[in-house]
Amino acid sequence: MAEELSNQAVAARLHLSRRTVETHPSAVHRRSGTPSRSALDLVMTRAACGTAG
């Protein structure tokens, strides 16, 4: 996600199906309440830096 690769590119890199790559981030978005990859990236960056959301 951080490298902004397409789902197909991530799937090829990790030797997974495209559908698997689509499913897992969708679950993360649902649980974290983030609407997009960029919003999730921001949440994760803030968490890694120790700053509040």
N, CA, C, O and CB atoms as a CASP TS submission, in Angstrom:
PFRMAT TS
TARGET T0000
AUTHOR 0000-0000-0000
METHOD Language model
MODEL 1
PARENT N/A
ATOM      1  N   MET     1       0.822  -1.198   0.000  1.00  0.00           N
ATOM      2  CA  MET     1       0.000   0.000   0.000  1.00  0.00           C
ATOM      3  C   MET     1       0.861   1.256   0.000  1.00  0.00           C
ATOM      4  O   MET     1       0.591   2.209  -0.730  1.00  0.00           O
ATOM      5  CB  MET     1      -0.933   0.002   1.203  1.00  0.00           C
ATOM      6  N   ALA     2       1.895   1.243   0.822  1.00  0.00           N
ATOM      7  CA  ALA     2       2.726   2.442   0.929  1.00  0.00           C
ATOM      8  C   ALA     2       3.409   2.784  -0.386  1.00  0.00           C
ATOM      9  O   ALA     2       3.719   3.949  -0.635  1.00  0.00           O
ATOM     10  CB  ALA     2       3.768   2.259   2.011  1.00  0.00           C
ATOM     11  N   GLU     3       3.646   1.796  -1.223  1.00  0.00           N
ATOM     12  CA  GLU     3       4.294   2.046  -2.503  1.00  0.00           C
ATOM     13  C   GLU     3       3.297   2.428  -3.592  1.00  0.00           C
ATOM     14  O   GLU     3       3.692   2.671  -4.733  1.00  0.00           O
ATOM     15  CB  GLU     3       5.074   0.828  -2.931  1.00  0.00           C
ATOM     16  N   GLU     4       2.023   2.483  -3.257  1.00  0.00           N
ATOM     17  CA  GLU     4       0.958   2.859  -4.185  1.00  0.00           C
ATOM     18  C   GLU     4       0.911   1.965  -5.418  1.00  0.00           C
ATOM     19  O   GLU     4       0.671   2.441  -6.527  1.00  0.00           O
ATOM     20  CB  GLU     4       1.131   4.296  -4.612  1.00  0.00           C
ATOM     21  N   LEU     5       1.140   0.676  -5.225  1.00  0.00           N
ATOM     22  CA  LEU     5       1.044  -0.288  -6.317  1.00  0.00           C
ATOM     23  C   LEU     5      -0.415  -0.653  -6.544  1.00  0.00           C
ATOM     24  O   LEU     5      -1.237  -0.558  -5.633  1.00  0.00           O
ATOM     25  CB  LEU     5       1.883  -1.553  -6.017  1.00  0.00           C
ATOM     26  N   SER     6      -0.726  -1.064  -7.744  1.00  0.00           N
ATOM     27  CA  SER     6      -2.078  -1.546  -8.028  1.00  0.00           C
ATOM     28  C   SER     6      -2.280  -2.893  -7.340  1.00  0.00           C
ATOM     29  O   SER     6      -1.314  -3.562  -6.972  1.00  0.00           O
ATOM     30  CB  SER     6      -2.320  -1.667  -9.566  1.00  0.00           C
ATOM     31  N   ASN     7      -3.532  -3.281  -7.170  1.00  0.00           N
ATOM     32  CA  ASN     7      -3.816  -4.589  -6.573  1.00  0.00           C
ATOM     33  C   ASN     7      -3.165  -5.708  -7.372  1.00  0.00           C
ATOM     34  O   ASN     7      -2.633  -6.657  -6.795  1.00  0.00           O
ATOM     35  CB  ASN     7      -5.328  -4.822  -6.484  1.00  0.00           C
ATOM     36  N   GLN     8      -3.203  -5.603  -8.691  1.00  0.00           N
ATOM     37  CA  GLN     8      -2.602  -6.626  -9.543  1.00  0.00           C
ATOM     38  C   GLN     8      -1.093  -6.689  -9.341  1.00  0.00           C
ATOM     39  O   GLN     8      -0.523  -7.780  -9.318  1.00  0.00           O
ATOM     40  CB  GLN     8      -2.926  -6.354 -11.014  1.00  0.00           C
ATOM     41  N   ALA     9      -0.440  -5.548  -9.195  1.00  0.00           N
ATOM     42  CA  ALA     9       1.008  -5.514  -8.984  1.00  0.00           C
ATOM     43  C   ALA     9       1.380  -6.110  -7.626  1.00  0.00           C
ATOM     44  O   ALA     9       2.364  -6.841  -7.514  1.00  0.00           O
ATOM     45  CB  ALA     9       1.530  -4.073  -9.089  1.00  0.00           C
ATOM     46  N   VAL    10       0.600  -5.798  -6.605  1.00  0.00           N
ATOM     47  CA  VAL    10       0.836  -6.366  -5.277  1.00  0.00           C
ATOM     48  C   VAL    10       0.654  -7.885  -5.327  1.00  0.00           C
ATOM     49  O   VAL    10       1.466  -8.632  -4.780  1.00  0.00           O
ATOM     50  CB  VAL    10      -0.124  -5.733  -4.226  1.00  0.00           C
ATOM     51  N   ALA    11      -0.404  -8.329  -5.978  1.00  0.00           N
ATOM     52  CA  ALA    11      -0.674  -9.760  -6.092  1.00  0.00           C
ATOM     53  C   ALA    11       0.485 -10.481  -6.784  1.00  0.00           C
ATOM     54  O   ALA    11       0.916 -11.544  -6.337  1.00  0.00           O
ATOM     55  CB  ALA    11      -1.983  -9.997  -6.863  1.00  0.00           C
ATOM     56  N   ALA    12       0.975  -9.912  -7.850  1.00  0.00           N
ATOM     57  CA  ALA    12       2.090 -10.533  -8.569  1.00  0.00           C
ATOM     58  C   ALA    12       3.347 -10.571  -7.710  1.00  0.00           C
ATOM     59  O   ALA    12       4.064 -11.572  -7.699  1.00  0.00           O
ATOM     60  CB  ALA    12       2.372  -9.781  -9.872  1.00  0.00           C
ATOM     61  N   ARG    13       3.612  -9.498  -7.000  1.00  0.00           N
ATOM     62  CA  ARG    13       4.809  -9.422  -6.158  1.00  0.00           C
ATOM     63  C   ARG    13       4.758 -10.435  -5.020  1.00  0.00           C
ATOM     64  O   ARG    13       5.779 -11.019  -4.657  1.00  0.00           O
ATOM     65  CB  ARG    13       4.970  -8.011  -5.591  1.00  0.00           C
ATOM     66  N   LEU    14       3.560 -10.646  -4.452  1.00  0.00           N
ATOM     67  CA  LEU    14       3.414 -11.537  -3.298  1.00  0.00           C
ATOM     68  C   LEU    14       2.953 -12.943  -3.677  1.00  0.00           C
ATOM     69  O   LEU    14       2.762 -13.797  -2.811  1.00  0.00           O
ATOM     70  CB  LEU    14       2.438 -10.942  -2.318  1.00  0.00           C
ATOM     71  N   HIS    15       2.776 -13.176  -4.981  1.00  0.00           N
ATOM     72  CA  HIS    15       2.311 -14.482  -5.467  1.00  0.00           C
ATOM     73  C   HIS    15       0.960 -14.858  -4.864  1.00  0.00           C
ATOM     74  O   HIS    15       0.752 -15.982  -4.408  1.00  0.00           O
ATOM     75  CB  HIS    15       3.343 -15.566  -5.141  1.00  0.00           C
ATOM     76  N   LEU    16       0.047 -13.884  -4.877  1.00  0.00           N
ATOM     77  CA  LEU    16      -1.317 -14.069  -4.390  1.00  0.00           C
ATOM     78  C   LEU    16      -2.282 -13.760  -5.526  1.00  0.00           C
ATOM     79  O   LEU    16      -1.898 -13.216  -6.560  1.00  0.00           O
ATOM     80  CB  LEU    16      -1.605 -13.166  -3.151  1.00  0.00           C
ATOM     81  N   SER    17      -3.533 -14.118  -5.311  1.00  0.00           N
ATOM     82  CA  SER    17      -4.536 -13.733  -6.305  1.00  0.00           C
ATOM     83  C   SER    17      -4.902 -12.265  -6.104  1.00  0.00           C
ATOM     84  O   SER    17      -4.781 -11.731  -5.001  1.00  0.00           O
ATOM     85  CB  SER    17      -5.804 -14.638  -6.202  1.00  0.00           C
ATOM     86  N   ARG    18      -5.345 -11.627  -7.164  1.00  0.00           N
ATOM     87  CA  ARG    18      -5.781 -10.237  -7.087  1.00  0.00           C
ATOM     88  C   ARG    18      -6.913 -10.092  -6.078  1.00  0.00           C
ATOM     89  O   ARG    18      -6.979  -9.108  -5.342  1.00  0.00           O
ATOM     90  CB  ARG    18      -6.228  -9.731  -8.468  1.00  0.00           C
ATOM     91  N   ARG    19      -7.800 -11.079  -6.052  1.00  0.00           N
ATOM     92  CA  ARG    19      -8.949 -11.042  -5.141  1.00  0.00           C
ATOM     93  C   ARG    19      -8.517 -11.043  -3.677  1.00  0.00           C
ATOM     94  O   ARG    19      -9.110 -10.344  -2.855  1.00  0.00           O
ATOM     95  CB  ARG    19      -9.868 -12.230  -5.407  1.00  0.00           C
ATOM     96  N   THR    20      -7.488 -11.824  -3.347  1.00  0.00           N
ATOM     97  CA  THR    20      -6.966 -11.843  -1.978  1.00  0.00           C
ATOM     98  C   THR    20      -6.438 -10.467  -1.610  1.00  0.00           C
ATOM     99  O   THR    20      -6.685  -9.977  -0.508  1.00  0.00           O
ATOM    100  CB  THR    20      -5.854 -12.906  -1.824  1.00  0.00           C
ATOM    101  N   VAL    21      -5.716  -9.848  -2.522  1.00  0.00           N
ATOM    102  CA  VAL    21      -5.162  -8.521  -2.272  1.00  0.00           C
ATOM    103  C   VAL    21      -6.271  -7.497  -2.103  1.00  0.00           C
ATOM    104  O   VAL    21      -6.117  -6.560  -1.319  1.00  0.00           O
ATOM    105  CB  VAL    21      -4.229  -8.105  -3.408  1.00  0.00           C
ATOM    106  N   GLU    22      -7.380  -7.642  -2.810  1.00  0.00           N
ATOM    107  CA  GLU    22      -8.505  -6.715  -2.674  1.00  0.00           C
ATOM    108  C   GLU    22      -9.254  -6.922  -1.364  1.00  0.00           C
ATOM    109  O   GLU    22      -9.709  -5.958  -0.747  1.00  0.00           O
ATOM    110  CB  GLU    22      -9.463  -6.877  -3.845  1.00  0.00           C
ATOM    111  N   THR    23      -9.380  -8.162  -0.943  1.00  0.00           N
ATOM    112  CA  THR    23     -10.191  -8.493   0.226  1.00  0.00           C
ATOM    113  C   THR    23      -9.574  -8.008   1.538  1.00  0.00           C
ATOM    114  O   THR    23     -10.272  -7.425   2.368  1.00  0.00           O
ATOM    115  CB  THR    23     -10.401  -9.984   0.291  1.00  0.00           C
ATOM    116  N   HIS    24      -8.304  -8.236   1.730  1.00  0.00           N
ATOM    117  CA  HIS    24      -7.685  -7.900   3.007  1.00  0.00           C
ATOM    118  C   HIS    24      -7.678  -6.400   3.305  1.00  0.00           C
ATOM    119  O   HIS    24      -8.048  -6.014   4.414  1.00  0.00           O
ATOM    120  CB  HIS    24      -6.280  -8.418   3.031  1.00  0.00           C
ATOM    121  N   PRO    25      -7.277  -5.543   2.375  1.00  0.00           N
ATOM    122  CA  PRO    25      -7.374  -4.103   2.680  1.00  0.00           C
ATOM    123  C   PRO    25      -8.807  -3.649   2.920  1.00  0.00           C
ATOM    124  O   PRO    25      -9.035  -2.743   3.722  1.00  0.00           O
ATOM    125  CB  PRO    25      -6.776  -3.290   1.547  1.00  0.00           C
ATOM    126  N   SER    26      -9.772  -4.256   2.248  1.00  0.00           N
ATOM    127  CA  SER    26     -11.171  -3.887   2.474  1.00  0.00           C
ATOM    128  C   SER    26     -11.561  -4.147   3.923  1.00  0.00           C
ATOM    129  O   SER    26     -12.271  -3.344   4.529  1.00  0.00           O
ATOM    130  CB  SER    26     -12.100  -4.666   1.523  1.00  0.00           C
ATOM    131  N   ALA    27     -11.107  -5.251   4.475  1.00  0.00           N
ATOM    132  CA  ALA    27     -11.393  -5.563   5.878  1.00  0.00           C
ATOM    133  C   ALA    27     -10.705  -4.559   6.805  1.00  0.00           C
ATOM    134  O   ALA    27     -11.278  -4.149   7.815  1.00  0.00           O
ATOM    135  CB  ALA    27     -10.940  -7.000   6.216  1.00  0.00           C
ATOM    136  N   VAL    28      -9.491  -4.171   6.467  1.00  0.00           N
ATOM    137  CA  VAL    28      -8.763  -3.187   7.278  1.00  0.00           C
ATOM    138  C   VAL    28      -9.479  -1.835   7.222  1.00  0.00           C
ATOM    139  O   VAL    28      -9.631  -1.169   8.246  1.00  0.00           O
ATOM    140  CB  VAL    28      -7.292  -3.045   6.786  1.00  0.00           C
ATOM    141  N   HIS    29      -9.914  -1.433   6.034  1.00  0.00           N
ATOM    142  CA  HIS    29     -10.647  -0.165   5.912  1.00  0.00           C
ATOM    143  C   HIS    29     -11.915  -0.189   6.755  1.00  0.00           C
ATOM    144  O   HIS    29     -12.227   0.781   7.446  1.00  0.00           O
ATOM    145  CB  HIS    29     -10.999   0.118   4.440  1.00  0.00           C
ATOM    146  N   ARG    30     -12.632  -1.280   6.696  1.00  0.00           N
ATOM    147  CA  ARG    30     -13.878  -1.417   7.452  1.00  0.00           C
ATOM    148  C   ARG    30     -13.613  -1.303   8.950  1.00  0.00           C
ATOM    149  O   ARG    30     -14.327  -0.588   9.654  1.00  0.00           O
ATOM    150  CB  ARG    30     -14.559  -2.762   7.134  1.00  0.00           C
ATOM    151  N   ARG    31     -12.608  -1.991   9.432  1.00  0.00           N
ATOM    152  CA  ARG    31     -12.321  -2.003  10.872  1.00  0.00           C
ATOM    153  C   ARG    31     -11.740  -0.682  11.363  1.00  0.00           C
ATOM    154  O   ARG    31     -12.010  -0.262  12.488  1.00  0.00           O
ATOM    155  CB  ARG    31     -11.360  -3.130  11.199  1.00  0.00           C
ATOM    156  N   SER    32     -10.948  -0.032  10.529  1.00  0.00           N
ATOM    157  CA  SER    32     -10.297   1.216  10.953  1.00  0.00           C
ATOM    158  C   SER    32     -11.149   2.448  10.685  1.00  0.00           C
ATOM    159  O   SER    32     -10.876   3.530  11.206  1.00  0.00           O
ATOM    160  CB  SER    32      -8.968   1.367  10.252  1.00  0.00           C
ATOM    161  N   GLY    33     -12.188   2.275   9.865  1.00  0.00           N
ATOM    162  CA  GLY    33     -13.045   3.405   9.530  1.00  0.00           C
ATOM    163  C   GLY    33     -12.443   4.338   8.497  1.00  0.00           C
ATOM    164  O   GLY    33     -12.885   5.478   8.357  1.00  0.00           O
ATOM    165  N   THR    34     -11.431   3.862   7.766  1.00  0.00           N
ATOM    166  CA  THR    34     -10.820   4.684   6.729  1.00  0.00           C
ATOM    167  C   THR    34     -11.465   4.378   5.384  1.00  0.00           C
ATOM    168  O   THR    34     -11.729   3.217   5.072  1.00  0.00           O
ATOM    169  CB  THR    34      -9.294   4.449   6.668  1.00  0.00           C
ATOM    170  N   PRO    35     -11.719   5.407   4.587  1.00  0.00           N
ATOM    171  CA  PRO    35     -12.422   5.208   3.323  1.00  0.00           C
ATOM    172  C   PRO    35     -11.530   4.824   2.138  1.00  0.00           C
ATOM    173  O   PRO    35     -12.031   4.377   1.107  1.00  0.00           O
ATOM    174  CB  PRO    35     -13.158   6.444   2.985  1.00  0.00           C
ATOM    175  N   SER    36     -10.212   4.996   2.282  1.00  0.00           N
ATOM    176  CA  SER    36      -9.336   4.789   1.134  1.00  0.00           C
ATOM    177  C   SER    36      -7.944   4.374   1.579  1.00  0.00           C
ATOM    178  O   SER    36      -7.604   4.438   2.761  1.00  0.00           O
ATOM    179  CB  SER    36      -9.259   6.055   0.286  1.00  0.00           C
ATOM    180  N   ARG    37      -7.148   3.948   0.611  1.00  0.00           N
ATOM    181  CA  ARG    37      -5.759   3.599   0.913  1.00  0.00           C
ATOM    182  C   ARG    37      -4.991   4.804   1.442  1.00  0.00           C
ATOM    183  O   ARG    37      -4.210   4.680   2.384  1.00  0.00           O
ATOM    184  CB  ARG    37      -5.065   3.044  -0.334  1.00  0.00           C
ATOM    185  N   SER    38      -5.212   5.966   0.839  1.00  0.00           N
ATOM    186  CA  SER    38      -4.468   7.149   1.280  1.00  0.00           C
ATOM    187  C   SER    38      -4.828   7.525   2.717  1.00  0.00           C
ATOM    188  O   SER    38      -3.956   7.925   3.488  1.00  0.00           O
ATOM    189  CB  SER    38      -4.745   8.333   0.342  1.00  0.00           C
ATOM    190  N   ALA    39      -6.099   7.399   3.079  1.00  0.00           N
ATOM    191  CA  ALA    39      -6.509   7.688   4.457  1.00  0.00           C
ATOM    192  C   ALA    39      -5.898   6.676   5.418  1.00  0.00           C
ATOM    193  O   ALA    39      -5.463   7.041   6.511  1.00  0.00           O
ATOM    194  CB  ALA    39      -8.047   7.678   4.582  1.00  0.00           C
ATOM    195  N   LEU    40      -5.861   5.416   5.020  1.00  0.00           N
ATOM    196  CA  LEU    40      -5.245   4.390   5.852  1.00  0.00           C
ATOM    197  C   LEU    40      -3.746   4.642   5.983  1.00  0.00           C
ATOM    198  O   LEU    40      -3.185   4.475   7.066  1.00  0.00           O
ATOM    199  CB  LEU    40      -5.505   2.991   5.268  1.00  0.00           C
ATOM    200  N   ASP    41      -3.096   5.040   4.899  1.00  0.00           N
ATOM    201  CA  ASP    41      -1.673   5.381   4.949  1.00  0.00           C
ATOM    202  C   ASP    41      -1.413   6.480   5.968  1.00  0.00           C
ATOM    203  O   ASP    41      -0.448   6.409   6.729  1.00  0.00           O
ATOM    204  CB  ASP    41      -1.176   5.816   3.567  1.00  0.00           C
ATOM    205  N   LEU    42      -2.267   7.495   5.985  1.00  0.00           N
ATOM    206  CA  LEU    42      -2.114   8.599   6.927  1.00  0.00           C
ATOM    207  C   LEU    42      -2.253   8.110   8.364  1.00  0.00           C
ATOM    208  O   LEU    42      -1.453   8.480   9.224  1.00  0.00           O
ATOM    209  CB  LEU    42      -3.145   9.695   6.640  1.00  0.00           C
ATOM    210  N   VAL    43      -3.256   7.286   8.632  1.00  0.00           N
ATOM    211  CA  VAL    43      -3.459   6.729   9.974  1.00  0.00           C
ATOM    212  C   VAL    43      -2.237   5.919  10.400  1.00  0.00           C
ATOM    213  O   VAL    43      -1.754   6.057  11.524  1.00  0.00           O
ATOM    214  CB  VAL    43      -4.731   5.845  10.014  1.00  0.00           C
ATOM    215  N   MET    44      -1.741   5.073   9.497  1.00  0.00           N
ATOM    216  CA  MET    44      -0.588   4.212   9.815  1.00  0.00           C
ATOM    217  C   MET    44       0.686   5.039  10.012  1.00  0.00           C
ATOM    218  O   MET    44       1.501   4.717  10.877  1.00  0.00           O
ATOM    219  CB  MET    44      -0.370   3.172   8.694  1.00  0.00           C
ATOM    220  N   THR    45       0.863   6.084   9.231  1.00  0.00           N
ATOM    221  CA  THR    45       2.036   6.948   9.377  1.00  0.00           C
ATOM    222  C   THR    45       2.004   7.657  10.716  1.00  0.00           C
ATOM    223  O   THR    45       3.016   7.740  11.413  1.00  0.00           O
ATOM    224  CB  THR    45       2.106   7.974   8.236  1.00  0.00           C
ATOM    225  N   ARG    46       0.837   8.167  11.072  1.00  0.00           N
ATOM    226  CA  ARG    46       0.701   8.847  12.367  1.00  0.00           C
ATOM    227  C   ARG    46       0.943   7.874  13.514  1.00  0.00           C
ATOM    228  O   ARG    46       1.572   8.232  14.510  1.00  0.00           O
ATOM    229  CB  ARG    46      -0.696   9.485  12.501  1.00  0.00           C
ATOM    230  N   ALA    47       0.451   6.658  13.381  1.00  0.00           N
ATOM    231  CA  ALA    47       0.656   5.657  14.428  1.00  0.00           C
ATOM    232  C   ALA    47       2.145   5.319  14.563  1.00  0.00           C
ATOM    233  O   ALA    47       2.660   5.176  15.672  1.00  0.00           O
ATOM    234  CB  ALA    47      -0.159   4.379  14.122  1.00  0.00           C
ATOM    235  N   ALA    48       2.823   5.195  13.424  1.00  0.00           N
ATOM    236  CA  ALA    48       4.250   4.867  13.438  1.00  0.00           C
ATOM    237  C   ALA    48       5.082   5.996  14.037  1.00  0.00           C
ATOM    238  O   ALA    48       6.116   5.757  14.661  1.00  0.00           O
ATOM    239  CB  ALA    48       4.734   4.562  12.025  1.00  0.00           C
ATOM    240  N   CYS    49       4.617   7.230  13.839  1.00  0.00           N
ATOM    241  CA  CYS    49       5.343   8.394  14.360  1.00  0.00           C
ATOM    242  C   CYS    49       4.947   8.730  15.791  1.00  0.00           C
ATOM    243  O   CYS    49       5.570   9.571  16.438  1.00  0.00           O
ATOM    244  CB  CYS    49       5.100   9.600  13.471  1.00  0.00           C
ATOM    245  N   GLY    50       3.904   8.064  16.279  1.00  0.00           N
ATOM    246  CA  GLY    50       3.457   8.303  17.641  1.00  0.00           C
ATOM    247  C   GLY    50       2.644   9.569  17.812  1.00  0.00           C
ATOM    248  O   GLY    50       2.553  10.104  18.917  1.00  0.00           O
ATOM    249  N   THR    51       2.049  10.057  16.726  1.00  0.00           N
ATOM    250  CA  THR    51       1.214  11.257  16.829  1.00  0.00           C
ATOM    251  C   THR    51      -0.247  10.859  16.801  1.00  0.00           C
ATOM    252  O   THR    51      -0.622   9.864  16.181  1.00  0.00           O
ATOM    253  CB  THR    51       1.525  12.255  15.687  1.00  0.00           C
ATOM    254  N   ALA    52      -1.061  11.639  17.473  1.00  0.00           N
ATOM    255  CA  ALA    52      -2.497  11.350  17.543  1.00  0.00           C
ATOM    256  C   ALA    52      -3.165  11.649  16.208  1.00  0.00           C
ATOM    257  O   ALA    52      -2.694  12.484  15.435  1.00  0.00           O
ATOM    258  CB  ALA    52      -3.165  12.169  18.669  1.00  0.00           C
ATOM    259  N   GLY    53      -4.282  10.948  15.947  1.00  0.00           N
ATOM    260  CA  GLY    53      -5.021  11.068  14.708  1.00  0.00           C
ATOM    261  C   GLY    53      -5.751  12.330  14.533  1.00  0.00           C
ATOM    262  O   GLY    53      -6.409  12.527  13.512  1.00  0.00           O
TER
END
